[in-house]
């Protein structure tokens, strides 16, 4: 049995896909799987939560808008950004529509495409 203190943990922001047969899956990037030592047939432990639009934003590039978020969202963003800074989070950046919404200030009001949630 592995020493619990030696377990390496990474957070992953991934799009959920539906496979034939109704099951859902997450794709783990190959470099992350190699980093964690995962191989074909291995099991991975996952704690899942639905990501909101503010989890997908690179707040390092939009730090001035962070104060516009509600308190609960701001706490979540700060926790994710701290983990991302430590190299523990893999996440996509915002797309063109989300960047335009951020520049216009609409992100703070929840006015992102798709009703504010991805």
C-alpha angles and dihedrals in degrees: 000000000000120000106258089222091061098055112118115217129195130180118224129196105205138163114248114233130195116226127203109282094041100275120132126220142185121219115228112207113244094238091054091047090051091047090053093043093242118160136183109295095017120129124235126201112232133188106194133200130164110260118228125210092265091060089061097053123097095230091187086074094042101037092137091063095051091088090060093066122096113261096256093050091046091054091051092048092050091050092049092045091051090052091045090052089054090052094250099117130067112194139157120244123242118280125235094273092050092047090052090049091050092050090050093050092243093122092071090052092049093248099139120136114275095035096298096294129089 
